[in-house]
Amino acid sequence: AGPPPAYQAPLLRRLRAELLRFLATSRDRRERLDMCGQLGLHTEPQDAEDAASARVARALLAHAAGRTLPEVAVVMAAALVFHFPLYGRQPSRVAVAQFQEAVVATVRDHHPRLWEA
């Protein structure tokens, strides 16, 4: 298949850096919310919703089956870009897998030039 495109390594480095920052921020938010809850302090609803969205984003990074590098890049980008509002409970593994497939299919089918790059 030849060498990878020149942009591949910088893109993956950028995704990794953004993802690590996102995960660290969400972990800190969750710890702060837990501490506030233990101390009986008020928490902002937006913080709770952001923490719930981050849990869904982390669930997106779990793969039941192997994925190609382009699929992993699309799912990582989706985890960083999308906000997942709190609708009661966490989505099921099936719902997460369906979202993964849908976001990959959207890029692959509706943006073929981007997918093939």
N, C-alpha and C positions, 0 to 999 in steps of 0.2 A: 504494500500500500504506500510505501515511501515514507519519508520523514514527516513528522507532524508539522502543521502550519506554524509559522514563526510566532503568531499571536497566542498560540495555545498555552505555553508556559506562563507568560505574563497574565493572561486571563485567569488561569487557575490559581496563580499566586494572589491575584486581587480578590477573587472569590473567597479563598481561604482566609485572607486577612479580614475581609468584611465579616465573614461568618464567625471567626474567632472573637471579633469585637462584639458582634451581636450576641453571641452566646455568653460572653463575660458580663455584658450589660444586663441580660435577662437573668442570669444567675444572681447578680448583685440586687436586682429589683426584687426577685423572689425572696432572698434572704432578708431584705429590708421589710417586705410585706409580712413575712413570718414574725420578725422581731416586733413590728408594730402590733400585730395581732396578739402576741404574748403579753405585751405591755398595755394592751387596751387602748392604743393610740389610733386616731383616725387615719384611714388610708383613702387615697383618692380613687374613685371608681376607674378612672383611666389607667392607673397603675395596675389594678387588678385585671383589667381587660388586656393590657399589654403583656402581662405575665401569662395569661391564658393563651394569647396568640403565640407567644414564644414557645409554649409547650407544644402547640400544634406544629409550629415550624420545626422544632426538634424532632417530632414524630415523622415529619416528611423526610428527614435524613436517614431514617431506618429503612432498610430495603429487605423485603422478603425474598427477593430474587436478585441475581446479579444484574448490573446495569452497565451499559457502555459508557465511555467517558463523556460523549455529548449528552447522554441522558442524565448523568450525574451532574454535569454543569447546569443543565436546565432546571433540575430539581433544586440544586443549591441556590440558584438565582431566584427561583420562586419562593423559597424559604425566606430569603432576604427581602424580597419586594412586596409580597402579599401580606395583608393584615387579616387575621382570622378572628372575627368578633366572637365574643363569648355567648354561646347559645345553650348554656346549661352544663352539659357534660362534654368530655373529650370525644372527638370523633373515633369511630371504630377503626381497627386496622384495615378493614375492607374499604372504608371511606377514604382513608389516607392513601391506600394503594390506587384507588380509582382516581383520586386527585392527581397523584403522580403520573399515572397513565394519560390522563386528560391534558395535563400541562405539557408533557412531552409530545403528545400527538398534535397539540395546537401548534407548537413551534415547527415540528416536522412537516405537518400537512399544509399549514397556512403560510409558512415562511421557508419554503424549500431552499432558497438561496442562502439564507442564514444557516439552515441545518446542514447543508452540504459544504459550507465553508469550513 
